[in-house]
Amino acid sequence: MKMKPLSLALGALVFASHASDSLAQHQHSRGASTPSGGGTMISGAVYGHTNLIARDWKASSRFYQDLFGCVPVPPVRDFKGPDLELGTGISGAELRGEHLRLPGHGPEGPTLEIFNYNILLEAPEAAVNRPGFGHIAFIVDDVPAAREAVLAAGGKSIGEVVTLTNALGKRLTWVYVTDPEGNVIELQSRPK
């Protein structure tokens, strides 16, 4: 029986801490402007979090804490009532979960928000090429060892460990796996 994830994983969150801080400071200091594609850039926009809907938010949270060093950001969220129903468009909605600070970005860095709703929909099987958010990525020291740790913790394998060379001649080793609920994770080395 194949596992059906409730979320197709997440947008890649791998970016250098100093680069994201610099960009946020740059955007904040200049206010709204006209980006190259036209329109008006939203003033003060800074990346905040990516949400993951889990069947078991506590188990998912432990997985990301134990394997990747994510740190809980209190308090545990526990929402229900008319405002949540209006905001989500789900009658009778209740949600519970927490935010985890992602590693490598300091105490004010972005978070992975892991929630569980009392009303869940089934999702299609995980696929790395499905339009929409595809995966969350973690830079690790040893890709094969990280892959084995994910598998030992209940994750699944999607592909094999490979090394590609980019247009700048840098080599990057990476692999796709899933967490225990089927959400896609990329494990990658630092480009060399």
N, C-alpha and C positions, 0 to 999 in steps of 0.2 A: 504494500500500500504506500503510495507516494504522499509525502507531506505537502500540504497546500499552505503556503505562507499567507499571512494576512496583510503583509506589506511587501511591495516589490523591492524592498531594501531602500537604500537611501542614496542621495546625491553624494558624489565623492567629496570627502571633507579633508582631503590631504592638501594642505597649503602651508607655507612657512609662516610661523608665528609673527616674525617681524614684518613680513610682507602684508599679512592681513591687518596688523596694527597700523602700519604705515598707510595702507589704503583707507582704513576707517578714519584715521586722523586727517588724511588728505580730503576725503569726501566731506567730513564734518566741517573742516575749515573753509571749504569753498561754497558750501550750501548747494542749492539746486543749480543745475547747469544743463546744457544741451549736449547729450551724448552723441557720438558719431552717427548713430542710427536714426537720429531725429527724436523728437519728443523731449520731455523735461525729466532729468534725473531726479529721483526722490531725495530730498534733502535729509541728511543724517542717516541714511541707510547703512546698516552694519549687519553682517551675518550673525544670527542669534542661535538657532538650533535646527535640528532635523528631527522629525517625529517618527517613531516606530510604534506601530500598534501590535501588541503581543497578546497571545493567548494567556500566557503566564508572565506578567510584567516583572514579578520578583525574580523568577528564574532567569529571564532575559537580562535583567539588571546585573545579577550575580555573574553571568557569563561574560559580559563586557567589562565588569570590574576585575574579575579574576584573570582573564586572559590579556586584556589590553590596558589595565591600570586606570580605567575611567573611575571618577570619584563622584559619589552622590552629592547633589546640591539640595539640601533641605529647603523646605519641608516636602514630605510626601504630598502629592496633589490628590485631592478627593473632591470631585465636583459632581453636582447633580442639581436639578431644578430647572425652572423656566428659562433662565439666561443661557444655560448650557444647551437646552433644547433649541432655543432660537439661534444660537451661534453655530450649532452643528447641523441643524435641520433634521435632527433625529428625535422623534417623540419618545419620551421616557429614558433618554440617554443618561447614563452615569459613567464616569470614568475615574480611574485611579492609577497612579504611577508616580514616576519621579524623573528628574533631570540628572544626567551624568555629565560631569565636566570631561571633555575629551582631552587626552594627553597631549602635551607639547605646546599648549597655548596659554598657560598661566591661569591665574585665579579668575580672570574675567573672560576667558576664552569661550568659544561656542560649546553647546551641549548637545547630547543625544537625549531626546525626550522619549521615554518609554512609558506608554500608557496601555491600559486595557479598558475597553468599553464593555458594558454589560450586554450590549447587543453587537454581535460580530457578524460580518459577512465572510463568506469563503472567498479566497482569491485564487487565481490560476497558479499553476506550478511556476516556481522561480525560473527566470530566463534572463541571461545577461544582455540579450539583444532586444528586449521589449521596450518600446517607447515609454518615457517617463523616468522617474528616479530609478537608477539601475543598481547601485551598490554603495556601500560605505567602504572607504579604503584606510588601511593603517600601514604606515611605514614601519618595518620591523628590521632587526639586525640579521635574522636568519630566516628566510622565507620557508624553506623545507621544514625547519623545526617548528615554526609558527603554524604551518599547515597541520603538522602532526598533533600539536597541542589543541587546535580547534577540533580536529576529528576525535581526539580522545575525550573532549568535553561535550561530545554529542553533535557536533557539526557534521556536515556532509561535504564530499568532494564534488566540484563541478568540472574542473579541468586539471591539467597537469602543470607542474612548475615549469615555466619557460623563461628564457632571457632574450629580450629584443634589444636591438640597437636603434636609437632614435636618429633623427636627421643631424644632430650635433655630434654624433659618434659616441654618445653616452649609452652605457649598457644598463638595463633595468630588468631585474628578475621579479616575476610576479606570478600569482595564481589566484583563481577564484574558488572560494569555498562558501558554505552557508553556516549561519548560526543554527542552533538546535530547532528553531522555528521555520527555517527555510529562507531567511533573508540573506541576500548575497553580500559577501565580504570579499574585498580584494586585499591580499597581503602583498606588499611590494617592498623592494629594497630601495635604498637611496641610489639615485643615478650615479654611475661611476664612469 
